[in-house]
Each structure stands twice: as C-alpha cells, then as structure tokens.
Amino acid sequence: MLEKFKENIKKLNLINSSDTILIAASGGIDSMVLTHLLLQAGYKCALVHCNFLLRGAESDGDEAFILSEAKRLGIPLFLNKCNALSQVQTEGISVEMAARALRYDWFDKLMQSGNFNKLATGHHLNDDQETFFIKLFRGSGLSGIKGIPVQRDYIIRPLMFFTREEIEVYAKENHILFREDSSNSGDAFLRNRIRHHLLPYMENEFPGSRKALNSSIEKLKEEEELFSTMVGEKRKTLILSDGIEIKIDKEELNKIPEPLFYYILEPYGFTRDQSNKILQTSGSEQTGQFFNSFKYTLLNDREYLFIRARQDTEIQSFKIDSFINAPENPIHLEFELIERTSDFNFESNPNTAYFDVEKLELPLTLRHWQNADSFIPFGMKGKKLLSDFFIDQKVNRFDKEKIWLLISGETIIWVVGLRSSDNFRVQNKTEKILKITYIKK
C-alpha cells in the first residue's frame, strides 16, 4: 500500500519534496493511517485537530489521544476547541455543516500563516461512494455527483485510491493506533445509513457494483473536468471585469443555452434557483433587482448584469478641515484657491467643480449618499432627491453605492464626479474660488 500511495502522489503531483503538510486528524483509522503513510514516505508533517465538544468525554478522549500520538511521533500538533452546537443555534444549520464550517475556517487561518502549503484529509474510495449518493438524493447536478476531488486548492486527499477495507488491513499489519467514533456505528446521519445499508445491499444484490460505481464516478470526474474547461472558456467570452466589478452583457447572454447560465454564475455562489430567477428577470423590464449569494451581490441593470463582492453598508464620513490640504482617501481630491478675475475660464469637466469660498463652511464632509438626500443641481432652481437625480443620469445601483458626496454644513455641494450644487455656484460678485478636482484611481 505504501508503494502505491507514493506512486499516486508522484503521478498526480500532489506533494513536492519542499511541501509542509497539515494532516486533519480526528484520531480515527483513516487519518491515523494517512499520518503513518505520509511519515513513512518522508514528508514533513504536522497534525491539526478540532474538538467540537459534541460527545463529552469521548471528544476529550480523542483530543488526549491525538496529543499523545503527536508527542510519540515527534511532530507538531495544533489543537482547537470549537463549540459546534453554539454555531448550530446561531446560524440555524445542521451539526455536520457547523462542524465543517468551523473546521475549515480554522484550517484556512493555519494555512494563511505561511508555515504550511498543503492540507491532507483522510477521505477514501468509500467516502466517495457515500458522497455520490448523498448528492444524488439531494438533487445535485454533475458538479455534485462527480464525488470528492483528489485535490482542491491546497487540500489533498492521498487516500482516495484506497477502500476502507484496504485501510483496515494496513492499520492491522502496521499496528497503527486509532480511536473509534461511536457516532459512526449509528444511523443518525444519512452517510451512515448509506454506508451500513444501501452499499452492502447493492453489493449483495449486484456483485461487483461497488467496483463499477467507482468506475462510473471516475468517468463523471473526467467528464465534469472537460465540461468545466468548456464552461471556463465560455465564461471568458461573457464576463468583463475591471478587477473589482464583473459584468455580463445581457445581449450576449441571450445567445447561450439557458442551462449553461447556472454554470457561468456557479463560481460566485449563486444557486440554481437563483440563476433561474436572474435569467427570467434579465430579459424583462424589472431592472434594479439585487440577488445575493454568500459572498457576492448581482444587480440586474439595463444592459448588463453586474456582480461584485458583498460590501459593508455602514455609513462612514470623513472630515476635511481646511481648503489647503485636500484628502487622498477615501477618494483623491485636489484643492486650488483662486482669486477671481474678469477673464477667468471655467473648465468643463464633471470631475472638476468650482465654489464660492465665502459660501462654504468648514469642516467639509465626505460621505456616501442616503435615501433622503437632496440637493439643487447646478443650473436648476428647485431641490431634487438624489434617488431621482441618479435615475435621470442612468446611474445603476452598484455605481450609486460608490458615489461620494461633498457636504458643507448640512448641505450637499457636490455629487462628486457628476454635478455640483447651484447654491454654491461662482457668481459675478465672487472674489475667491475653490476649485476641486476629483482624481479617479
């Protein structure tokens, strides 16, 4: 088994000689066999263990066992206690999901430390079969039922070429110590019911079905990889990005098959139901709608679908205490005090504004707009709600959130980069002008 283990790692380039590996160790047979194999293969490793405080003394026993094994093997150990039940109550999710989220959040933090570049988990062929049926019963598409990948980002699964039976034989032959998780013997979880009942029934009724299932899963993985490559190429032609915001031309969107749209949005965390709703509204007059995934927001605008990372909506304001020192953050402005002369020429540029200094009140304030905001646009006599002004200017909802207001006292003097206020315009009697230039980054 050790030689096959090393051959598979080399064949798939899962680990390089310079890699340092964190092993996700529960104390069970899979993670302890994985630890033994990686050490026997000569790799530099450390153990990482999460105590989720779910099984009382048994959970504490797992922690003590891992601590003892790390000391015996002479390798580093990272321990963490995570209250999974508290996460369940707070987030309203299952115990399994809560434990997984807590575990991988901590793994991410350890990986970001820079001391490790691979995380190895003990998943094997039987896990792959069980996951196949779990995803199948939940109505997953190709990306779900293809099973567990051998490698994803920094996560590697070197045991994915071995069955649980092979792992048990190796553990016995090499006298590997491990802990039994009592929760694995019951049928409380769907995975356990598949393991204890469905898969044995299949093998009994259709001898060789387990081997055939492995073959089918491998084919699905190959086909999904090919499909993902094709979707990736199509995504390149559809998606435009400036590094901050992503946009999809709605006219181009109409040229692709409807089922493909979900896969275009999949990397941004949108569900199939959401992608269907987005597609339905994209061709209608219902513009301005927002759709949220866990990390992204999508806006259905007139000509484009805009996608960007979800933002903190807290209102922040910044004070400017003089007409001499202009701010460079949160936006870059330049101030210039000018004595008014009869031959003074104004620059016609939306990123430049001119104000009568005598009408201004320090400190000036920079902030984002709010719903009730209004001002008197340059050239007009009456007040206008900013929300209406934005509609007139065809400013989409994402761009609205990026717009800054410059305020004197309680009055908006400039919707930066769009229009200044008529209240503070330069007149014939003006003696001193404040010229402000917005330098776009």
KOLPAMAR-230094 format. One record per residue (C-alpha): residue number from 1; residue in three letters; x, y, z. Coordinates in nm, 3 decimals, decimal comma. Layout:
residues N
 lumza koltor    east   north      up
   NUM    ALA       X       Y       Z
...
end
This chain:
residues 441
 lumza koltor    east   north      up
     1    MET   0,000   0,000   0,000
     2    LEU   0,286   0,238   0,080
     3    GLU   0,438   0,198  -0,268
     4    LYS   0,103   0,254  -0,441
     5    PHE   0,048   0,555  -0,212
     6    LYS   0,382   0,711  -0,320
     7    GLU   0,323   0,628  -0,687
     8    ASN  -0,017   0,801  -0,689
     9    ILE   0,125   1,111  -0,519
    10    LYS   0,404   1,129  -0,777
    11    LYS   0,171   1,059  -1,071
    12    LEU  -0,072   1,338  -0,975
    13    ASN   0,197   1,571  -0,834
    14    LEU   0,001   1,601  -0,508
    15    ILE   0,307   1,671  -0,295
    16    ASN   0,652   1,812  -0,369
    17    SER   0,961   1,749  -0,160
    18    SER   0,955   2,108  -0,034
    19    ASP   0,592   2,094   0,085
    20    THR   0,495   2,111   0,451
    21    ILE   0,171   1,927   0,521
    22    LEU  -0,102   1,972   0,780
    23    ILE  -0,289   1,647   0,844
    24    ALA  -0,652   1,685   0,952
    25    ALA  -0,650   1,426   1,231
    26    SER  -0,972   1,315   1,400
    27    GLY  -0,799   1,021   1,571
    28    GLY  -0,994   0,772   1,358
    29    ILE  -0,843   0,496   1,147
    30    ASP  -0,839   0,697   0,821
    31    SER  -0,645   0,999   0,949
    32    MET  -0,404   0,787   1,155
    33    VAL  -0,323   0,560   0,856
    34    LEU  -0,277   0,873   0,644
    35    THR  -0,035   1,011   0,906
    36    HIS   0,164   0,686   0,909
    37    LEU   0,186   0,674   0,528
    38    LEU   0,295   1,037   0,490
    39    LEU   0,565   0,998   0,756
    40    GLN   0,682   0,669   0,604
    41    ALA   0,703   0,845   0,267
    42    GLY   0,937   1,102   0,424
    43    TYR   0,719   1,414   0,415
    44    LYS   0,735   1,698   0,667
    45    CYS   0,404   1,694   0,856
    46    ALA   0,209   1,837   1,147
    47    LEU  -0,125   1,731   1,293
    48    VAL  -0,430   1,954   1,332
    49    HIS  -0,728   1,851   1,548
    50    CYS  -1,062   2,016   1,629
    51    ASN  -1,254   1,925   1,943
    52    PHE  -1,617   2,019   1,866
    53    LEU  -1,733   1,942   2,224
    54    LEU  -2,017   1,728   2,086
    55    ARG  -1,954   1,391   2,256
    56    GLY  -1,842   1,494   2,604
    57    ALA  -1,573   1,266   2,747
    58    GLU  -1,536   1,087   2,413
    59    SER  -1,440   1,413   2,236
    60    ASP  -1,192   1,492   2,512
    61    GLY  -1,054   1,140   2,478
    62    ASP  -0,994   1,196   2,106
    63    GLU  -0,806   1,515   2,187
    64    ALA  -0,591   1,340   2,450
    65    PHE  -0,515   1,057   2,206
    66    ILE  -0,404   1,296   1,931
    67    LEU  -0,188   1,483   2,180
    68    SER  -0,024   1,157   2,285
    69    GLU   0,031   1,042   1,925
    70    ALA   0,185   1,372   1,817
    71    LYS   0,428   1,350   2,109
    72    ARG   0,511   0,986   2,033
    73    LEU   0,568   1,060   1,663
    74    GLY   0,765   1,376   1,738
    75    ILE   0,561   1,605   1,511
    76    PRO   0,388   1,940   1,582
    77    LEU   0,021   1,949   1,679
    78    PHE  -0,234   2,231   1,651
    79    LEU  -0,540   2,191   1,876
    80    ASN  -0,859   2,394   1,876
    81    LYS  -1,181   2,371   2,075
    82    CYS  -1,488   2,476   1,872
    83    ASN  -1,841   2,494   2,011
    84    ALA  -2,033   2,346   1,719
    85    LEU  -2,370   2,348   1,900
    86    SER  -2,340   2,723   1,954
    87    GLN  -2,285   2,762   1,579
    88    VAL  -2,594   2,548   1,510
    89    GLN  -2,810   2,773   1,729
    90    THR  -2,664   3,095   1,587
    91    GLU  -2,669   3,003   1,217
    92    GLY  -2,965   2,762   1,214
    93    ILE  -2,766   2,492   1,031
    94    SER  -2,704   2,121   1,091
    95    VAL  -2,439   1,994   1,332
    96    GLU  -2,241   1,848   1,039
    97    MET  -2,243   2,177   0,850
    98    ALA  -2,149   2,375   1,161
    99    ALA  -1,857   2,145   1,241
   100    ARG  -1,734   2,156   0,882
   101    ALA  -1,752   2,538   0,868
   102    LEU  -1,565   2,576   1,198
   103    ARG  -1,303   2,320   1,096
   104    TYR  -1,226   2,474   0,757
   105    ASP  -1,229   2,831   0,890
   106    TRP  -0,953   2,728   1,128
   107    PHE  -0,767   2,533   0,859
   108    ASP  -0,771   2,848   0,643
   109    LYS  -0,619   3,055   0,923
   110    LEU  -0,342   2,800   0,976
   111    MET  -0,268   2,785   0,605
   112    GLN  -0,254   3,165   0,585
   113    SER   0,022   3,165   0,845
   114    GLY   0,257   3,064   0,565
   115    ASN   0,409   2,770   0,754
   116    PHE   0,215   2,509   0,554
   117    ASN   0,109   2,480   0,192
   118    LYS  -0,091   2,154   0,185
   119    LEU  -0,373   2,017   0,399
   120    ALA  -0,422   1,639   0,380
   121    THR  -0,752   1,476   0,474
   122    GLY  -0,831   1,106   0,517
   123    HIS  -1,109   1,071   0,258
   124    HIS  -1,104   0,740   0,068
   125    LEU  -1,296   0,548  -0,201
   126    ASN  -1,584   0,451   0,029
   127    ASP  -1,632   0,817   0,124
   128    ASP  -1,650   0,896  -0,247
   129    GLN  -1,930   0,642  -0,299
   130    GLU  -2,125   0,766   0,004
   131    THR  -2,089   1,127  -0,110
   132    PHE  -2,212   1,031  -0,458
   133    PHE  -2,542   0,905  -0,315
   134    ILE  -2,582   1,192  -0,069
   135    LYS  -2,551   1,441  -0,354
   136    LEU  -2,771   1,229  -0,581
   137    PHE  -3,052   1,216  -0,321
   138    ARG  -3,028   1,593  -0,274
   139    GLY  -3,078   1,658  -0,645
   140    SER  -2,725   1,771  -0,732
   141    GLY  -2,608   1,814  -1,088
   142    LEU  -2,286   1,691  -1,245
   143    SER  -2,060   1,902  -1,024
   144    GLY  -2,216   1,740  -0,715
   145    ILE  -2,243   1,374  -0,807
   146    LYS  -1,891   1,358  -0,950
   147    GLY  -1,780   1,291  -0,594
   148    ILE  -1,484   1,412  -0,391
   149    PRO  -1,186   1,558  -0,582
   150    VAL  -0,838   1,425  -0,506
   151    GLN  -0,714   1,785  -0,491
   152    ARG  -0,887   2,121  -0,450
   153    ASP  -0,680   2,434  -0,392
   154    TYR  -0,446   2,348  -0,102
   155    ILE  -0,647   2,040   0,009
   156    ILE  -0,519   1,698  -0,094
   157    ARG  -0,673   1,354  -0,036
   158    PRO  -0,400   1,094  -0,095
   159    LEU  -0,616   0,802   0,028
   160    MET  -0,877   0,846  -0,247
   161    PHE  -0,731   0,544  -0,431
   162    PHE  -0,792   0,301  -0,142
   163    THR  -1,101   0,135   0,005
   164    ARG  -1,184   0,130   0,375
   165    GLU  -1,107  -0,243   0,373
   166    GLU  -0,753  -0,180   0,242
   167    ILE  -0,702   0,088   0,507
   168    GLU  -0,815  -0,150   0,782
   169    VAL  -0,574  -0,419   0,663
   170    TYR  -0,284  -0,170   0,655
   171    ALA  -0,365  -0,046   1,006
   172    LYS  -0,368  -0,403   1,139
   173    GLU  -0,045  -0,504   0,966
   174    ASN   0,140  -0,196   1,089
   175    HIS  -0,008  -0,191   1,442
   176    ILE  -0,145   0,163   1,395
   177    LEU  -0,333   0,302   1,693
   178    PHE  -0,662   0,483   1,637
   179    ARG  -0,989   0,578   1,810
   180    GLU  -1,337   0,453   1,721
   181    ASP  -1,600   0,729   1,686
   182    SER  -1,922   0,593   1,840
   183    SER  -2,130   0,816   1,610
   184    ASN  -2,009   0,611   1,312
   185    SER  -2,190   0,299   1,436
   186    GLY  -2,538   0,453   1,448
   187    ASP  -2,778   0,551   1,171
   188    ALA  -2,850   0,910   1,278
   189    PHE  -2,669   1,053   0,973
   190    LEU  -2,758   0,988   0,609
   191    ARG  -2,395   0,898   0,535
   192    ASN  -2,408   0,620   0,794
   193    ARG  -2,735   0,477   0,655
   194    ILE  -2,580   0,466   0,307
   195    ARG  -2,266   0,301   0,448
   196    HIS  -2,444   0,044   0,665
   197    HIS  -2,743  -0,044   0,448
   198    LEU  -2,752   0,082   0,090
   199    LEU  -2,399  -0,004  -0,026
   200    PRO  -2,395  -0,356   0,131
   201    TYR  -2,740  -0,423  -0,020
   202    MET  -2,615  -0,316  -0,365
   203    GLU  -2,310  -0,540  -0,343
   204    ASN  -2,520  -0,833  -0,224
   205    GLU  -2,783  -0,795  -0,497
   206    PHE  -2,541  -0,692  -0,773
   207    PRO  -2,196  -0,839  -0,704
   208    GLY  -1,921  -0,608  -0,831
   209    SER  -2,145  -0,299  -0,813
   210    ARG  -1,905  -0,119  -0,577
   211    LYS  -1,622  -0,155  -0,827
   212    ALA  -1,849  -0,049  -1,113
   213    LEU  -1,964   0,254  -0,910
   214    ASN  -1,600   0,361  -0,863
   215    SER  -1,550   0,337  -1,238
   216    SER  -1,863   0,546  -1,304
   217    ILE  -1,754   0,812  -1,054
   218    GLU  -1,412   0,834  -1,220
   219    LYS  -1,578   0,882  -1,560
   220    LEU  -1,803   1,152  -1,413
   221    LYS  -1,498   1,331  -1,275
   222    GLU  -1,329   1,323  -1,616
   223    GLU  -1,644   1,446  -1,791
   224    GLU  -1,702   1,719  -1,531
   225    GLU  -1,341   1,836  -1,576
   226    LEU  -1,393   1,857  -1,953
   227    PHE  -1,726   2,035  -1,906
   228    SER  -1,571   2,280  -1,657
   229    THR  -1,296   2,363  -1,907
   230    MET  -1,556   2,437  -2,175
   231    VAL  -1,763   2,649  -1,933
   232    GLY  -1,447   2,835  -1,831
   233    GLU  -1,375   2,923  -2,194
   234    LYS  -1,733   3,042  -2,241
   235    ARG  -1,712   3,243  -1,918
   236    LYS  -1,410   3,429  -2,057
   237    THR  -1,613   3,546  -2,357
   238    LEU  -1,915   3,651  -2,149
   239    ILE  -1,760   3,815  -1,843
   240    LEU  -1,588   4,151  -1,837
   241    SER  -1,402   4,253  -1,522
   242    ASP  -1,207   4,554  -1,401
   243    GLY  -1,072   4,360  -1,103
   244    ILE  -1,341   4,495  -0,871
   245    GLU  -1,665   4,458  -1,058
   246    ILE  -1,779   4,191  -1,303
   247    LYS  -2,035   4,247  -1,574
   248    ILE  -2,217   4,026  -1,822
   249    ASP  -2,364   4,169  -2,141
   250    LYS  -2,734   4,074  -2,139
   251    GLU  -2,749   4,068  -2,518
   252    GLU  -2,467   3,811  -2,529
   253    LEU  -2,638   3,617  -2,252
   254    ASN  -2,936   3,554  -2,479
   255    LYS  -2,708   3,365  -2,718
   256    ILE  -2,622   3,081  -2,479
   257    PRO  -2,842   2,781  -2,378
   258    GLU  -3,038   2,852  -2,061
   259    PRO  -2,893   2,558  -1,856
   260    LEU  -2,542   2,693  -1,915
   261    PHE  -2,616   3,016  -1,729
   262    TYR  -2,609   2,843  -1,388
   263    TYR  -2,256   2,718  -1,452
   264    ILE  -2,146   3,068  -1,557
   265    LEU  -2,262   3,201  -1,217
   266    GLU  -2,158   2,898  -1,009
   267    PRO  -1,814   3,034  -0,901
   268    TYR  -1,993   3,329  -0,737
   269    GLY  -2,205   3,107  -0,512
   270    PHE  -2,547   3,154  -0,673
   271    THR  -2,783   2,857  -0,655
   272    ARG  -2,962   2,701  -0,948
   273    ASP  -3,295   2,852  -0,829
   274    GLN  -3,134   3,196  -0,812
   275    SER  -2,978   3,162  -1,156
   276    ASN  -3,319   3,069  -1,299
   277    LYS  -3,481   3,376  -1,139
   278    ILE  -3,198   3,601  -1,257
   279    LEU  -3,236   3,468  -1,611
   280    GLN  -3,613   3,519  -1,601
   281    THR  -3,585   3,881  -1,488
   282    SER  -3,285   3,968  -1,708
   283    GLY  -3,499   3,974  -2,020
   284    SER  -3,779   4,179  -1,866
   285    GLU  -3,819   4,541  -1,763
   286    GLN  -3,764   4,450  -1,397
   287    THR  -3,424   4,616  -1,374
   288    GLY  -3,261   4,722  -1,050
   289    GLN  -3,313   4,390  -0,872
   290    PHE  -3,047   4,255  -0,637
   291    PHE  -2,962   3,886  -0,583
   292    ASN  -2,727   3,782  -0,302
   293    SER  -2,509   3,475  -0,263
   294    PHE  -2,295   3,424   0,045
   295    LYS  -2,009   3,641  -0,084
   296    TYR  -2,144   3,822  -0,391
   297    THR  -2,424   4,054  -0,498
   298    LEU  -2,566   4,053  -0,852
   299    LEU  -2,751   4,354  -0,995
   300    ASN  -2,984   4,321  -1,293
   301    ASP  -2,932   4,653  -1,473
   302    ARG  -3,046   4,781  -1,812
   303    GLU  -2,778   4,636  -2,039
   304    TYR  -2,561   4,434  -1,802
   305    LEU  -2,568   4,202  -1,506
   306    PHE  -2,320   4,340  -1,252
   307    ILE  -2,154   4,117  -0,992
   308    ARG  -1,932   4,228  -0,707
   309    ALA  -1,817   4,110  -0,365
   310    ARG  -2,064   4,196  -0,092
   311    GLN  -1,980   4,520   0,084
   312    ASP  -2,012   4,657   0,434
   313    THR  -2,304   4,901   0,414
   314    GLU  -2,206   5,102   0,722
   315    ILE  -2,217   5,478   0,656
   316    GLN  -1,877   5,638   0,704
   317    SER  -1,796   6,007   0,693
   318    PHE  -1,465   6,189   0,663
   319    LYS  -1,395   6,547   0,771
   320    ILE  -1,188   6,799   0,570
   321    ASP  -1,067   7,080   0,796
   322    SER  -0,909   7,323   0,550
   323    PHE  -0,917   7,447   0,191
   324    ILE  -0,542   7,383   0,162
   325    ASN  -0,495   7,016   0,248
   326    ALA  -0,715   6,805   0,024
   327    PRO  -0,770   6,435   0,108
   328    GLU  -0,629   6,143  -0,089
   329    ASN  -0,853   5,896   0,093
   330    PRO  -1,123   5,769   0,075
   331    ILE  -1,108   5,946  -0,263
   332    HIS  -0,834   6,162  -0,410
   333    LEU  -0,926   6,531  -0,433
   334    GLU  -0,710   6,830  -0,522
   335    PHE  -0,791   7,182  -0,392
   336    GLU  -0,687   7,509  -0,550
   337    LEU  -0,777   7,854  -0,411
   338    ILE  -0,809   8,107  -0,693
   339    GLU  -0,858   8,484  -0,694
   340    ARG  -1,149   8,565  -0,927
   341    THR  -1,054   8,777  -1,229
   342    SER  -1,267   8,908  -1,515
   343    ASP  -1,101   8,675  -1,767
   344    PHE  -1,125   8,360  -1,553
   345    ASN  -1,222   8,050  -1,757
   346    PHE  -1,407   7,752  -1,617
   347    GLU  -1,305   7,402  -1,719
   348    SER  -1,597   7,194  -1,847
   349    ASN  -1,532   6,860  -1,679
   350    PRO  -1,761   6,659  -1,445
   351    ASN  -1,457   6,574  -1,234
   352    THR  -1,390   6,943  -1,165
   353    ALA  -1,614   7,174  -0,962
   354    TYR  -1,593   7,543  -0,864
   355    PHE  -1,735   7,700  -0,547
   356    ASP  -1,766   8,044  -0,392
   357    VAL  -1,540   8,017  -0,087
   358    GLU  -1,745   8,269   0,113
   359    LYS  -2,047   8,038   0,097
   360    LEU  -1,859   7,731   0,226
   361    GLU  -1,844   7,622   0,589
   362    LEU  -1,559   7,417   0,734
   363    PRO  -1,521   7,136   0,803
   364    LEU  -1,637   6,988   0,476
   365    THR  -1,762   6,629   0,493
   366    LEU  -1,726   6,335   0,256
   367    ARG  -1,978   6,051   0,281
   368    HIS  -2,190   5,817   0,070
   369    TRP  -2,547   5,906  -0,017
   370    GLN  -2,856   5,815   0,184
   371    ASN  -3,216   5,772   0,073
   372    ALA  -3,349   6,109   0,193
   373    ASP  -3,063   6,314   0,044
   374    SER  -3,149   6,601  -0,191
   375    PHE  -2,970   6,898  -0,348
   376    ILE  -3,018   7,172  -0,606
   377    PRO  -2,835   7,055  -0,920
   378    PHE  -2,628   7,320  -1,098
   379    GLY  -2,849   7,513  -1,340
   380    MET  -3,174   7,431  -1,160
   381    LYS  -3,381   7,628  -0,906
   382    GLY  -3,558   7,359  -0,707
   383    LYS  -3,438   7,068  -0,492
   384    LYS  -3,416   6,719  -0,634
   385    LEU  -3,393   6,390  -0,450
   386    LEU  -3,063   6,220  -0,523
   387    SER  -3,251   5,898  -0,599
   388    ASP  -3,437   6,080  -0,879
   389    PHE  -3,120   6,253  -0,996
   390    PHE  -2,950   5,914  -1,029
   391    ILE  -3,238   5,783  -1,237
   392    ASP  -3,209   6,084  -1,468
   393    GLN  -2,835   6,022  -1,500
   394    LYS  -2,890   5,646  -1,558
   395    VAL  -2,666   5,558  -1,261
   396    ASN  -2,708   5,190  -1,170
   397    ARG  -2,748   5,077  -0,809
   398    PHE  -2,390   4,948  -0,779
   399    ASP  -2,249   5,276  -0,905
   400    LYS  -2,472   5,469  -0,663
   401    GLU  -2,303   5,295  -0,373
   402    LYS  -1,961   5,408  -0,498
   403    ILE  -2,057   5,775  -0,531
   404    TRP  -1,932   6,023  -0,272
   405    LEU  -2,097   6,346  -0,161
   406    LEU  -1,910   6,658  -0,055
   407    ILE  -2,104   6,848   0,209
   408    SER  -2,073   7,195   0,364
   409    GLY  -2,256   7,220   0,695
   410    GLU  -2,567   7,013   0,627
   411    THR  -2,588   7,093   0,254
   412    ILE  -2,461   6,883  -0,037
   413    ILE  -2,232   7,096  -0,251
   414    TRP  -2,113   6,828  -0,495
   415    VAL  -2,219   6,484  -0,607
   416    VAL  -1,858   6,405  -0,681
   417    GLY  -1,790   6,340  -1,047
   418    LEU  -2,148   6,416  -1,153
   419    ARG  -2,292   6,758  -1,060
   420    SER  -2,225   7,043  -0,820
   421    SER  -2,493   7,236  -0,631
   422    ASP  -2,638   7,559  -0,768
   423    ASN  -2,636   7,702  -0,412
   424    PHE  -2,258   7,741  -0,412
   425    ARG  -2,200   7,844  -0,772
   426    VAL  -1,947   8,113  -0,860
   427    GLN  -2,117   8,446  -0,936
   428    ASN  -2,003   8,784  -1,069
   429    LYS  -1,951   8,916  -0,716
   430    THR  -1,745   8,612  -0,609
   431    GLU  -1,394   8,715  -0,504
   432    LYS  -1,233   8,381  -0,418
   433    ILE  -1,294   8,044  -0,582
   434    LEU  -1,225   7,695  -0,451
   435    LYS  -1,151   7,468  -0,746
   436    ILE  -1,180   7,097  -0,659
   437    THR  -1,058   6,822  -0,890
   438    TYR  -1,152   6,458  -0,844
   439    ILE  -0,859   6,233  -0,940
   440    LYS  -1,002   5,894  -1,032
   441    LYS  -0,790   5,598  -0,929
end
